[in-house]
Amino acid sequence: MVLEDPDVEMIVAEIEVSEHDVETPNGRFHCTMKGVPKGDRPVILTFHDVGLNYKTCWNTLFDHEDMAEIMQHFAVCHVDAPGQHEGANTFSAGYEYPSMDQLAESLPLVLKHFGLKSVIGMGMGAGAYILTRFALDYPNMVEGLVLININSCAEGWMDWAAHKISGWTHAEPDMIITHLFGKEEIHHNHDLIATYRHHIMNDMNLFNLHLFVKSYESRRDLEIERPVPGSNARTLKCPSLLVVGDSSPAVEAVVECNTKLDPTKATLLKVRAPLHSLCRPGKLTEAFKYFIQGMGYMPAASMTRLVRSRTASGSSVTSFDGNRSRSHTSEGNRSRSHTNEDSSMDTTANNNVDQGVSKSAEVSC
């Protein structure tokens, strides 16, 4: 099932797609590879949130017309957590679902299965948490992270949601809805909420989903510390883009996580629109292009939406430290060393991107 938005124009492209079941000591991961990995260039690796799978979490974004240019440069590996993909068999009674730590520890085997050296991770909710722990434990395998609705703390969200949404039952699907949506959407966008509830109740394996939810509820604090000179703080080594909708229930958690990261590597993007299923993907796609360019890739990528937004709003974007994204590469001209397709492109665009992206930009969708 693909949850589509009527305002999103879809594209049809000839991209090679293959599905794989990757066996690990911590369970079987259903992975979908779209495109062919290109030499030493990283692959974009996605991980979904609870109540979703790769299709319902990411298809609207990756099928959007603005992602076509990115898909020409990068293959994408979508990872479904054990038992969360379409048509998954029900786990046997007594099956011990892997912890969040174990799910993160399994990702190197996913990379090995596909012969990948490194990835740019893109995760939402539980998936963002898993990819962050993966990056903390295996920094050499992660070149960058896009973290949507990340909560780095150990607190359980379902108990919190039960107290915040009065008059609701304690049924797990409703608690998942409160995790995915803000109060305004729940109370005013009934058709959308009904669509997602129908997906959870009818398209997900509820027994398996319950185990995944319990695993996320039992997560440990990531114990990230903002580095200070002379310290050996546990923190992300790669550039990171933290994204949250301004009506999302995860706003406070995302902002708090951002305060723990190295300010020279982390960017917080608050979007004035809901981010459920990324059904308003244009702005996020544009921000993702800037993020990739800051890492030294796609220097000549076309930019339209955010440029127009900045021209119109002027003061809505603050200044940006041009050294942020260069911390991952010392030469600052990385794109020339990866593929011949970029070798003739002007790297001036990289400098423009570094100077143009805000540390804490609020972008209207």
N, C-alpha and C positions, 0 to 999 in steps of 0.2 A: 504494500500500500504506500502510495506517495501522497503526502499532504501538500496540495498545491495552492498557490495564491493566484487569484484571477488577474492581478496587476503585474504578475511576473511573466515576462516573455521567455519562453523556453527555447533552447537551441537543440538541434540534432547534429551530432558530429560523428564522424567515423573514428571512434576511439576503441582500441582493443580492450575487451573486458574479460577477465577470467576470475573464477571463484575457487577458493582453496580452503580446505579445513586443515589448520595447523595444530598438530598435537603438541602439547607441552605437559610437563609434570603437574601443572595447575589447571588443566582442562583443555578443551578443544576450542580454538578461536576460528570463527568463520570470517574469512578475509576476502575482500573483493578488490582486485587490482584493476585500475582503469588507466590505460596508457602503458607505455614501455619505459622503464627507468633509463635515464640518459647518462651513461658514463658515471662520473663521480658526483654528479648533481644529486642532492637529496631528493627523496620522495616525500610528498605531503602525506602524513599519516593521521587519520582521524579516529577519534574515539567518542562514542555517543553518551548521552545522559541516561538515567534510569527512566523506564517507561517508553524508551525509544530504541530504534536500531539504526543502522547507518542510513537506511533509505529515508526514514521519517525525520531523522535529525539533519541530514546533509544534502539530500538530493535537490531540494529547492535552491540551495546555494550553488552547488556545483553544476547544475543544469542551467543556471542563469546565463544569459548572453554575455554578461561582463566577465564571467569566469573563463570564457573561451580562450582568451589570450594566455592566461595562466596555465590552462590545460595543455597548451601547445609547448610549454617549457618544462612542465613537471608532470610526472606520473603521480597518481593518487592511490594510496592503499587504505581502504576503509576497513576498520576492525570492529567486529561485533563481539561483545563479551560472551563468554560461554552460555549457551542456551537462550540468547536474546534475539537471534536472527529469525527471519520468517521460516515457518515450518520446523522449528527446533523440536526435537524429541524431549519429552518430559524426563527430568532427572529422577532417578530411583529414590524411594523413601530412604532417608538417612544420608543422602549425598551431602558431603561437606563442600559448600561453595567456596571458591578461593577468596581470600581477603583482598582488599585493595592493594596491599603490598605485594601479594602473590601475583595479582593481575599485572602490576607494573613489572615485576621480575620476569614475567613471561615474554615481554615484548622483544628482548634481544633474540629470542628464538623465532619470532615472527620475522624480524629483519634478516636473520640467517636463512630462513626458508626462501626468501625472495632474493637473497644475495645482496642485501642493501648494507651500505656502510653508515649512513646517517639519514635523518628525517627532519622535516619541519612538522612539528606536532600541532594538531588543531583539535581541541577537546571542549566539550560542553558539560558543565556540572560534574557528575561523577567521572566522566571521561577526562575533563580538565584536571581533576585531582590525580587520576592515574598517570596521565602524561607528565604532570609536574613531578610526581615521585620518580618516575622513570628518568626524567632529566636530572634530578638530584643525584640519583644513584649511578647513572650512566651518562655523564655529561658529554663524553666524546661522541655519543651516538645522536645527540640532539643539537641541531644548528639553530633552531628558533622555535618559539612556542606562541600559539594563539590560544588564549585561555578565556572561554566564555562562561560567565557565571561561576567562576572558581570560588570554592570555599576551602581554605587551607586548614580550617579548625576541625577539632574532633567532635564538635557538638552534633547531635542528631537533629535533622531538620523536620522529621515527621511529628515529633512531640511539639516542636515550636509551632508548626503549622496548625496543629489541632487546637492550640490555644488562640491563634490569631484569627482563624476563620470560624466565627460563631455559627451555630446552627447546622454544622455539617456533621455527618456521621464519621466514624473512625475507619470507614472502609479504605483499604490501601489505595485503590485507584484515585479516590478523591484527594488523598494526601499527596499523591504524585502530581496531580493537577496543581495543588498549591505550591509545589516545588517548581513547576515549570512556568507558572503564570503569577502575575501580580493581582491584587484585589480588584483593581479597576477592570481588568480583562475578565476576571471570573464573574463579576457581577453585571457587566455590560456587553460582553461579547459571547452571548450564549451559544450561537451557532458554532463558533470556533471551539469553545470548551466541549460542546457535545461531540464534535468531530474527534477531538483527542481522546475523550473518554471512550468513545466507540472503538477507537484504535486500540486502546489499552485493554479493553474488555474482550475484544473479538480477534485481534490480530497478534497479540502477545501471548506467550505461554505464561499464564498467571502464576503457576507454581514456580517456574524458573525465575520469573520476574521478582517474586517475593524473596527468593534467595539473594538476588542481586541487590535488592533494596536493603536487606539486612546487612549485607557486606558493606554497603556504603554507609549505613547507619553506624557501623562498628569501626569506622576508619579512625586512624590515629592522627594526631596533629602533625602537620608536615614539619613543624619546628624550624621554619625559615627565619633567618635573622638578617636584618639589613647590615651589610658589611661596613666596617669602619676601618680606617687605616691601621695596619698592624694586627688586625684580628683575623681569625680563621673561621669566619662565620659560615654556617650552612646556608647557601643561597643558590639561586639559579645562575649559571655561568653564561647562558645564551641570551640573546635578545628576546624579549617577551612582550607581547601585546595583550593586555587584559581588556576584555570587552564586556559591557553590561548595559542592558536597557534601563532607562531611568525609572521605569515602572516595575522592574524586576524585583522579586523578593530577595535577590542575591546582591543588591546594591551595596549594603553595608559590608558584607563578607568580601566582595571584590575590592572595595576601597581599602579595607583593612589589609588584605593580602598585598596590595600595591605598596603600602607603607613599609612592608617587610623586605621588599626587593631592592636591589641595587638601582638607584635612580638613573644611573648612566646606561642601564640596559633595559629598563621597564617603561612601557608606555600604557597609560590608562585611557581607554576610549569609552566615554559614556554616550550612548546613542539615545536620542529622544524618540524612541520607538520600541515596541516589544520585540524580543528576539526569539520568540517561540518558533522553532523549526526554521529560524532565519528567513521568515517569509517576506522580509524587506531587505533583500541581500545586496542591493546596489551600493549602499554606503560602505558596508563591511568589505565588499569586494575591492572597492577603491582603497580602503585603508590597508587591506591585505597586500595590494600591489605596492603601496608605499613601504610597507614593512619588508617585503621581499627585496625591493630595491635598496633599502637601507642595509640589507645583508650582502649586497653586491651582485644581485641577480637582476635580470630583466631591466637593464638601464634605460632602454628606449620604450618601456611600456607606456601605452596611452593613458592619459589622466583626464578625466572630465568632471565627474560628479563633485568630488571634494574641492576641486579648483573652483568650480562655480559657487559652491557653498561658501568658501572662504571669501571669494570676491564679493558676495552679497552680504555676508555677515560681518566681515572685517575683524572686529575685536573678539569674536567668539573663539578664536584660536590663540593660545599663548605661544611663547617662544619655545624653541627646541634646541637642545644641545647637539650640535652636529657630530660629536664624537660617540654618541650612543651606540649606533649599530656597527661602528668600526671596531669595537672591542673584540669582535669575533675573528677579525682578520687584520693583520698588521699592514698589508699592502694597500688596502682601501681601493683596490681595483680588481676585485675578485672575479668578476664576471668574465674577464678576458681569459681566465685560466680553465674554464669549465667546458664550454662547448664552442665549436666553430661558429655556430649560428649567431653568437653574440660578439665574436671577436672584432667585428668591424664597427660596432656601435659606439657612439660617443658616451663616455662615462660622466660627462658633465651632469647628466640627469641624476646620477647618484648623489652628487653634492646638493642639487636642488631639493631632492627628497629629504636628505638629512636636515636641511634647514627648514623644511616646510611642515614636518609632522610635529604635532604638539605632544608634550608629555601627558597632558590631561585635557584632551579635546572633546568638546561636546558637539556632536554632529547630528543635525536633523535628518530624519528619514521621511 
